[in-house]
Each structure stands twice: as C-alpha cells, then as structure tokens.
Amino acid sequence: MKGIILAGGAGSRLFPLTLVASKQLQPVYDKPMVYYPLTTLIESGIREFCLISTPQDLPRFRQLLGDGSAWGLSIEYREQPRPQGIAQAFLIADTFIGSDAVTLILGDNVFYGGDGFSRAFAEFKGGATIFGYHVNDPERYGVVEFDGNGQAISIQEKPRQPRSNYAVPGLYVYDNNVVAITRGLKPSARGELEITDVNVEYLRRGQLRVYRLGRGFAWLDAGTSSSLHEASAYVQTIEKRAGIKIGCPEEAAFHRGFLSLARLEALTAKMPNCEYRDYLAEVVAEAKRLGAVEAQGPAAGVETR
C-alpha cells in the first residue's frame, strides 16, 4: 500500500502565519506539523509516499523531508496548483498509485493513541476503510450514520442536522478503484471533488467499512490558530508526562524495521544539540540495552519454564 499526504491549500484560516510558511510546516509543539501525519502512516506500515502541496511550498517540503531515504522511506512530490477538493489528490497522484491500494492522510491532522489504524490497515482486503470519531460539533465535518447493528448506512458532508455525532477524520484507505471513482465524480456546488462523494460511492457498492475510534484516541485538526495552539499544548502534555515523543518519524521508522539501529544512531549523531537529539539518543541507548539483554539470555538466578 502507498501513502499520500495532502499538504496543499491556501492556509487562509491560519493567516498571517501562512505568509511565512505553509500550514503543514507550522510547529506543533516541537516538530513541524507534517511530521505527525507522516509518522502516523509509518507506524501503520507505509513506506512509499507522495506529498502533494502548492508549487511555492514544495521546495520547503523537499528541504525538510528529502527523498525519504534517510529514514528508509521513499518520498516523491506532486504539485496542486489550485485546491479543488481532497479527492483531487488521487488524480494528481495517479501514476504514483499505479496498481496499488492507497491511503490518504490530511497534512493538518494529528492522531494519537490506540491501535485502530494499525489494525484497520492489517485487516484491509479491498473496498474502502474510513473511521468514525465521536465529536460534539459534527456539523463541521463529514458525518457517518449507523444502523442498530453498527453498520454505516449514510454519509453526509457538513449536515445542518447531523444524524450522528461520528465525524470522519482525515485518514482514508482505498483499493485501486479509487482513481476511477474519482474520475467519475462531478464537482460539488463549491467546485470541488469531495472525498465524501468517494466514500458514498463505496457505500453504495457495499464496499465501505467504518472503524469507530474509541476512548483514549485523540484526533486534532490543527488548521486554525486556536486548534494549532490546542494541538501543541496536547502534544507537550503527553510528551512531558509519558516521556515519549509523538510524531517522531525516525523512531517510527526504526520500530517498523525501515531504519537500522546503526543508521538511527548515525542520524542522531548528526543533529545539533537539542531535546529532539537527546530523545533519539535515549531511544538508541534503550535499543542497545534491550539487545544486550536478549543476547545474554535469561538473567542469572531467574527460573525459566
């Protein structure tokens, strides 16, 4: 499966910050925003990426992420001259997708907690998989309605009278039919190819699966000044209390086996003295310690059965 990160758009809701840098390059606590969706997909096993952004912002993303080889990934870039809907990404990345299944994640969405994504990716066999997240203001999002058996029966885009409180967050998984489905869409009243229309078509075909994300899972849309601040505060709180980092692609690539311990150590050594380097140095030291323990076998005096 391949991954698309959609990091385009005008970023008007973050004006004047976006006069300086793209929305997805704004800091969420201690890392660029784009690190978070990238890490989410790495943790789910995605290794080949296409990042879509505006012509003026793509050079900055290239400078930040390169071709991905430093992390054991492959990253290519495509231009979105004008934002014409989320689903437009599948047409822009048509040749990147090729004959594979694909997942699309929005570059301003931050996810944390639970194993819902990894489980959904592992169980994906075809059709489409999306997610439902309980919110207090569903009228702002695409909304999924369920029947008494928990099966999705309708999806509406920003309804005035939502039929449930389950919003669809910005991560979607599709089989290869998504490109043809998108080509057959008609632009909405606002002139965009709507991702909700893609999901409705899969639902019509009986090929849509919706995972409801439970308690303990966090979804943050960092697309406004206030939500960007809230996302930063959330990440800071979790990182300080748990002693871990959220949205760390180097660590995620290492745990997924995309990056060797030796390579992670070399990357860390090249970083300037900072908290991010200190954290990765601890990850390296812990991996070495665990490796030494495994090499030694059961500890002396510990009975094994």
KEMARDREN-311630 format. One line per field, with one value per residue (C-alpha): x negated, y negated, z; residue number from 0. Coordinates in Angstrom, 2 decimals, padded with zeros to 5 digits. Each point is the difference from the previous one (the first is absolute). Layout:
east <- X, ...
north <- Y, ...
up <- Z, ...
kegu <- NUM, ...
//
This chain:
east <- 000.00, -001.15, 000.62, 001.01, -000.47, 002.16, -001.75, 001.38, 002.64, -000.23, -000.21, 002.29, 001.28, -003.55, -000.67, -002.41, -002.12, 000.25, -001.66, -003.19, 000.38, 002.55, 002.61, -001.47, -003.45, 001.23, -001.28, 002.20, -001.90, -003.51, 000.39, 001.30, 003.67, -000.68, -002.08, 003.18, 001.97, -003.25, -000.69, 003.58, -000.37, -003.49, 001.37, 002.68, -002.65, -000.04, -003.39, 000.70, 001.37, 001.21, 000.25, 002.30, -000.28, -000.04, -002.75, -001.41, -000.09, -001.37, -003.66, 000.32, 001.44, -002.81, -002.53, 001.59, 000.68, -002.25, 000.69, 000.65, -002.99, -001.59, 002.95, 000.24, 002.94, 000.75, 001.59, 000.95, 001.75, 002.87, 001.43, 003.56, 000.23, 003.51, 001.84, 002.99, 000.99, -001.66, 000.87, -001.99, -003.10, 000.76, -000.07, -003.20, -001.67, 001.46, -003.36, -001.42, 002.87, -000.36, 001.74, -000.29, 002.38, -000.48, 000.56, 000.50, -000.66, 000.54, -003.12, 001.65, 001.42, -001.69, 000.89, -001.12, 000.87, 001.47, -000.64, 003.00, -002.02, -002.53, 002.80, 002.01, -003.00, -000.84, 003.59, 000.46, 000.86, 001.68, 002.74, -000.34, -000.69, 000.71, 000.33, 002.62, -000.93, 002.53, 000.12, 002.21, 000.27, 000.62, 001.53, -003.57, -000.97, 001.03, 002.36, 000.62, 003.41, 000.18, 002.87, 000.85, -002.67, -002.74, -000.13, -000.46, 003.14, -000.66, -002.72, 000.77, -002.36, 000.41, 003.73, 002.13, 001.73, -002.57, 001.36, -002.76, -002.93, -002.57, -002.20, -002.33, -003.61, -002.55, -001.39, 001.45, -000.98, 001.06, -000.58, -001.18, 003.52, -000.18, -001.66, 002.77, 002.68, -001.55, -000.14, 003.73, 000.87, 001.68, -001.27, 002.17, 001.78, -003.25, -001.86, -001.91, -000.38, 001.34, -001.52, 003.47, 001.26, -002.75, 001.05, 003.68, -000.78, -001.83, 002.95, 002.39, -002.08, 000.09, -003.77, -000.39, -001.24, 000.08, -002.11, 001.25, -002.94, 000.50, -000.83, -003.66, -000.50, -000.67, 000.68, -001.06, 000.57, -002.72, 001.35, 000.90, -002.03, 001.91, -000.08, -003.71, -000.63, 002.18, -001.86, -003.34, 001.18, 001.31, -003.24, -002.06, 002.11, -000.21, -003.71, -000.90, 002.16, -000.80, -003.61, 000.63, 000.29, 003.05, -000.65, -003.63, -000.60, -003.51, 001.24, 003.03, -002.17, -002.39, 002.77, 001.52, -003.33, -000.43, -003.04, -002.81, -001.31, -003.37, 001.64, 002.18, -003.08, -001.83, 002.94, 000.23, -003.72, 000.35, 002.70, -000.82, 000.20, 003.72, 002.80, 000.90, -003.54, -000.04, 003.22, -001.23, -003.27, 002.09, 001.88, -003.35, -001.35, 003.16, -000.12, -003.63, 000.80, 002.90, -002.15, -002.72, 002.53, 001.41, -003.50, -000.81, 003.11, 001.92, -001.43, -002.01, 002.08, 003.28, 001.74, 001.35, 002.65
north <- 000.00, -003.53, -003.21, -003.50, -003.02, -002.89, -003.16, -002.61, -002.67, -003.72, 000.23, -003.02, 001.04, -000.40, -003.42, -001.79, 002.99, 001.48, -003.10, 001.41, 003.73, 002.56, 001.10, 003.50, -001.41, -001.91, 001.33, 002.28, -000.29, 001.19, 001.35, -001.15, 000.87, 002.34, 002.29, 001.18, 001.39, 001.38, 001.86, 001.30, 001.67, 001.34, 001.59, 001.64, 001.55, -002.47, -000.47, -001.66, -003.55, -002.73, -003.46, -002.44, -003.73, -003.35, -000.83, -002.67, 002.24, 003.22, -001.16, -000.46, 003.49, 001.43, -001.83, 001.40, 003.60, 000.65, 003.20, 001.91, 002.31, -001.24, 001.61, 003.08, -001.49, -001.20, -003.44, -001.68, -003.31, -001.25, -003.47, -001.06, -003.37, -000.69, 001.81, 001.74, 002.43, 002.77, 002.63, -001.94, 001.53, 003.37, -001.54, -001.95, 003.16, 002.38, 001.24, 000.23, 002.23, 002.25, 003.31, -000.16, -000.73, -003.43, -001.89, -003.75, -002.11, -003.72, -001.93, -002.01, 002.95, 001.26, 003.47, 001.73, 003.10, 003.45, 002.62, -000.78, -001.09, 002.83, 002.54, -001.50, 000.01, 003.60, 001.13, -001.94, 002.30, -002.36, -002.57, -002.99, -000.48, -003.23, -000.88, -001.47, -002.25, -001.29, -003.82, -002.67, -002.04, 002.51, -002.67, -001.14, 003.33, 002.91, 002.02, 003.77, 001.40, 003.56, 002.48, 002.07, 002.55, -002.60, 000.04, -003.28, -000.92, -003.61, -002.65, -003.71, -002.92, -002.72, 000.63, -002.62, 002.73, 002.78, 003.54, 000.99, -001.46, 002.05, -002.16, 001.40, -001.02, -000.67, 003.48, 002.26, 003.40, 001.11, 002.73, -000.89, -000.75, -003.39, -001.62, 001.06, -000.97, -003.45, -000.47, 000.63, -002.61, -003.28, -003.08, -001.09, -003.34, -001.51, 001.33, 002.76, 003.76, 001.01, 002.90, 000.62, 000.78, 002.61, 001.59, -000.10, 001.87, 002.73, 000.16, 000.33, 002.93, 001.66, -000.32, -002.56, 000.93, -002.49, 000.46, -001.91, -001.40, 000.47, -001.86, -000.66, -000.95, -003.66, -001.73, -003.62, -002.16, -002.64, -002.17, -003.13, -002.17, 001.19, 003.69, -000.29, -001.30, 002.74, 002.69, -001.37, -000.06, 003.58, 001.32, -001.80, 001.46, 003.58, -000.19, -001.42, 002.40, 003.17, -000.75, 000.86, -002.01, -000.13, -000.43, 001.13, 001.56, 001.24, 002.01, 001.31, 001.11, 001.75, 001.89, 000.99, 001.43, -002.58, -001.46, 001.99, -000.81, -000.94, -002.38, -001.56, -000.54, -001.63, -002.31, -001.00, -000.78, -002.51, -002.01, -003.17, 000.08, -000.23, 001.83, 001.89, 001.41, 000.84, 001.95, 002.03, 000.67, 001.53, 002.11, 001.27, 000.70, 001.87, 002.12, 000.88, 000.91, 002.23, 001.58, 000.79, 001.56, 002.20, 001.07, 001.04, 002.13, 000.49, -001.90, 001.96, 001.35, -000.27, 003.32, 000.68, 002.54
up <- 000.00, -000.80, 001.91, -001.03, 002.27, -001.16, 001.16, -002.39, 000.34, 000.58, 003.80, 000.27, 003.44, 001.36, -001.55, 000.56, 001.13, -003.48, -001.46, 001.53, -000.64, -001.16, 002.52, 000.13, 000.80, 003.05, 003.34, 002.07, 003.28, -000.92, -003.55, -003.39, -000.43, -002.93, 002.25, 001.73, -002.98, -001.45, 003.25, 000.19, -003.39, 000.76, 003.18, -002.17, -002.24, -002.91, -001.62, -003.37, 000.10, -002.29, 001.55, -001.81, 000.58, -001.78, -002.51, 002.32, 003.08, -001.51, 000.15, 003.77, 000.45, -002.12, 002.17, 003.16, -001.03, -002.99, -001.91, 003.23, -000.43, 003.24, 001.82, -002.20, -001.91, -003.50, -000.36, -003.25, -000.54, -002.15, -000.55, 000.71, -001.80, 001.30, 002.82, -001.57, 002.72, 001.98, -002.60, -002.61, 001.64, -001.63, -003.47, 000.71, 001.35, -002.59, -001.34, 003.52, 001.11, -003.04, 000.67, 003.81, 002.84, 001.53, 003.22, 000.14, 003.09, 000.40, 000.89, 002.78, 001.95, 003.17, 001.30, 003.17, 002.00, -000.49, -002.66, -002.22, -003.02, 000.11, 000.40, -002.86, -002.32, 000.90, -000.64, -003.24, -002.89, -002.47, -000.41, 002.32, 003.69, 001.85, 003.67, 002.29, 002.92, 002.54, 000.08, 001.53, -003.21, -002.82, -002.25, -000.79, -001.57, -002.14, 002.22, 000.03, 000.95, 001.37, 000.23, 003.07, -000.90, -000.23, -003.80, -001.88, -001.94, -001.04, -000.21, -000.21, -000.49, 002.65, 000.56, 001.71, 002.00, 000.55, 000.29, 002.43, 001.89, -001.94, -002.21, -002.65, 000.81, -002.70, -000.64, -002.70, -001.43, -003.50, -002.51, -003.50, -001.22, 001.73, -003.01, -002.40, 002.55, 000.36, -003.76, -000.12, 002.63, -000.79, 001.85, 002.91, 000.26, 001.27, -003.04, 001.81, -000.29, 003.40, 001.94, 001.44, -003.52, -000.35, 003.29, -000.97, -003.23, 001.91, 002.40, -002.95, -001.24, 003.41, 000.29, 002.79, 003.46, 002.86, 003.15, 002.99, 001.95, 003.72, 003.16, 000.57, -003.64, -000.88, -003.30, -000.33, -003.07, 000.18, -002.80, 001.99, 002.37, 003.06, -000.97, -000.85, 003.51, 001.52, -001.96, 001.20, 003.61, -000.29, -001.48, 002.63, 002.82, -001.28, -000.74, 003.40, 001.97, -001.95, -000.92, -003.64, -003.18, -002.26, -003.70, -000.11, -003.45, 000.82, 002.96, -001.90, -002.94, 002.39, 001.80, -003.34, -001.16, -002.78, 001.76, 001.61, 003.47, -001.47, -002.44, 002.70, 002.15, -002.91, -000.75, 003.65, 000.18, -002.86, 001.76, 001.94, 003.77, 000.77, 001.81, -003.18, -000.28, 003.72, -000.40, -002.97, 001.83, 002.79, -002.57, -001.33, 003.49, 001.00, -003.17, 000.69, 003.59, -001.01, -002.70, 002.52, 002.38, -002.78, -001.04, 003.58, 000.31, 003.27, 002.95, 002.49, 002.84, -001.95, -000.41, -003.48, -000.91
kegu <- 0, 1, 2, 3, 4, 5, 6, 7, 8, 9, 10, 11, 12, 13, 14, 15, 16, 17, 18, 19, 20, 21, 22, 23, 24, 25, 26, 27, 28, 29, 30, 31, 32, 33, 34, 35, 36, 37, 38, 39, 40, 41, 42, 43, 44, 45, 46, 47, 48, 49, 50, 51, 52, 53, 54, 55, 56, 57, 58, 59, 60, 61, 62, 63, 64, 65, 66, 67, 68, 69, 70, 71, 72, 73, 74, 75, 76, 77, 78, 79, 80, 81, 82, 83, 84, 85, 86, 87, 88, 89, 90, 91, 92, 93, 94, 95, 96, 97, 98, 99, 100, 101, 102, 103, 104, 105, 106, 107, 108, 109, 110, 111, 112, 113, 114, 115, 116, 117, 118, 119, 120, 121, 122, 123, 124, 125, 126, 127, 128, 129, 130, 131, 132, 133, 134, 135, 136, 137, 138, 139, 140, 141, 142, 143, 144, 145, 146, 147, 148, 149, 150, 151, 152, 153, 154, 155, 156, 157, 158, 159, 160, 161, 162, 163, 164, 165, 166, 167, 168, 169, 170, 171, 172, 173, 174, 175, 176, 177, 178, 179, 180, 181, 182, 183, 184, 185, 186, 187, 188, 189, 190, 191, 192, 193, 194, 195, 196, 197, 198, 199, 200, 201, 202, 203, 204, 205, 206, 207, 208, 209, 210, 211, 212, 213, 214, 215, 216, 217, 218, 219, 220, 221, 222, 223, 224, 225, 226, 227, 228, 229, 230, 231, 232, 233, 234, 235, 236, 237, 238, 239, 240, 241, 242, 243, 244, 245, 246, 247, 248, 249, 250, 251, 252, 253, 254, 255, 256, 257, 258, 259, 260, 261, 262, 263, 264, 265, 266, 267, 268, 269, 270, 271, 272, 273, 274, 275, 276, 277, 278, 279, 280, 281, 282, 283, 284, 285, 286, 287, 288, 289, 290, 291, 292, 293, 294, 295, 296, 297, 298, 299, 300, 301, 302, 303, 304
//
